[in-house]
Amino acid sequence: MKANSDRHDQHLPEHQRIADLVDDMEDRLVAEREAKGIAGNASERKQAEQVEPDDQAPE
């Protein structure tokens, strides 16, 4: 994980501290889901082949 405890203690703008905390929580959640083998985790979604539907509306 990219976060460390002293980064949150620095004098960062509040929105940046919140964004960092959310990123850290997301990283922990991904690691937890992968460790538990829960289907549909983020790494599996990245590896999935993109499928274009036949009836896709024109751009």
N, C-alpha and C positions, 0 to 999 in steps of 0.2 A: 504494500500500500504506500501511496505517496505521502501521506500525511504524517506529521510528527507532532507531538504535543506542544512543542514550543512555537510552532508556526501559528497556532490558534491564539497564543498569548501575545503575539506581536501586535503592534498598533496598525492593524489593517482596517479598512472601512468595513462597517457592519455587513454590507451586502457581500463582500468578499469572504468574510469569516463564515457567513451562513452558506455561501456556495461551496466553500471548502468542506464544511461539515456534511453537507448533503452528498458531495462527491465521496467522502470517506464512508458514509453510511451505505451508499450504493455499492462501493467496492466490497465492503464487508458482506453485504447481502448476496452479491454474486458469488463470492468465495464460499459462503455457507451453503447456498443452493447447489453449487458444483460438488462440494464435499459430501452432501447428502444424496447426490445423484438424482436430483429432481429434474424431471424431463422439462424441456423448454427453457433451459437457462440461457443466459445471454450469449455464451460462447457457442452453443448449439445453433442459436438463431443466426449468428454471424456466418456459420459454416453452411447454412441451408441455401440451396440453389433458388435464385429468384425465378418466379413463374409469372409469365405474362398471360393474362386471360385472353381467350379468343374473342370475347365480346367487349374488349376494352374500347372505351369511347375515343374518338379521334382527338388529337391535340389541337 
